């Protein structure tokens, strides 16, 4: 069932890692960056650098938008493909853990 979720990753590098990995997954379930009317595909975006880019960091935080936040709107692709893509994206985030100070 389609739905949306926002998550923070305790650091911009982790958020970028998740976003980048999910963005380049299986072409059949590839998350997209642009929403179109009546589109039912999975959408991933980094709100701080896209729809809220015109606000400074303090303004974004007051609105509940953080630099390390990623927003995903899950589409109607096969749930097994979506789950596999998310597993790989979370593994990419976990791999950055050792590289983090």
ABEGO torsion letter per residue (X at the ends): XBBBBBBBAGEAAAAAAAAAAAAABBAAABBBABBBBGBABBBBBBAAABAAAABBAAAAAAAGBBAABBBBBBBABBAAAAAAAAAAAAAAAAAAAAABX
